[in-house]
Amino acid sequence: MRRCVALACIAIGLLACERGERRVVIDERLLAALGLAQAYQHQADELASLGRRREAIARVHAILEIPFPAGVPEREDVRLDAHGRIAELLLEEGDEAGALERIGEGLAEASRASYFKARLHAVAGRVHREQARRLREAGDQDGARAASRAAIVDFERSIEINRLVLGLGASDATDAGARRGDGG
């Protein structure tokens, strides 16, 4: 379901006649590329529901090979979404390091503030939150606190990017404690 929502957001963006001074041209190749990404995501969802995460990761990874038409921002959006989904699947397997590496690869591709860039930071926050939980259970309170602080920072980055996308400007003073990771 969430894949449908993300790809629907991209498609809705395509339907806009103008973006600033640039006209968006909807052509069959772009729609086919988006349709291919959507089908891969649906397959990955079904494979993951069957516990076949490695196969699901491979299907999502295929999205990174889709030949999008040149110069369309939707290419970046779809790729960032794929990196985020792969990171989520790796986290479900318990591969926190692999998830963070995938997030880093996605962030390296991000050229602008977008929901999809913010989403990568939110997934990183989830990875760090899981690390904190695991470390807490293992009795490593210092490590758990450090992972919790990292999660808070990642979630704050996601918030800041989404606020920027919405045109809301900088976060208020209440968020300063969240950036420090101390809650206030």
Phi, psi and omega in degrees: 000314183295331178295319179298319181295314181297314180289330175295322177300319178296314181298320178298320177299325179292330184284345177295136182287324182224147171229101184064239181257001185257133176272139177264127178255121177267118176235167185296326179295318179294315178297322178295320179296317178295320178296321178296316178299317180297317180296318177299318180296318178298317177300315181298319178300315181293317178299317179296323180295337177268004180080014182259064187294322180298318177293322178298316178300318179298321179293317178292323178299328178299334178299326181292347180261358183293129180277088177289151173301149183296143170077014179261131180293339180297333177303310180298316181301313181295320180294317179296320177299319179295316178301318179297318180294319177298317179299319178298317180294321177295321178297319178299331177278353182089009181267077182296318181297317178297321179296316180293324177296316180296319178298317178300319178297317179296314180297328177294335179273342185290125182251354184205164175289131179202163174306321186288326174292317178299321180298321177300319178294322178296320178294321176299321176299320178295321178297313181294325177297319178294320176300316180299316179300312182297317180293322177300314180296329180278357179088006179268083184293322179295315178297321179296318179296319179296318178294322177297318177298318179297320178298315181299317179296316179298315178297323178295320177299318177299314179300313182298318179294315179296323175298318178298314179300322180281353181075025183270353179079193184293152176296155179278179185298334179298329181280349182300319178296324178296321179296324178285339180085014183247002177075004176161000000 
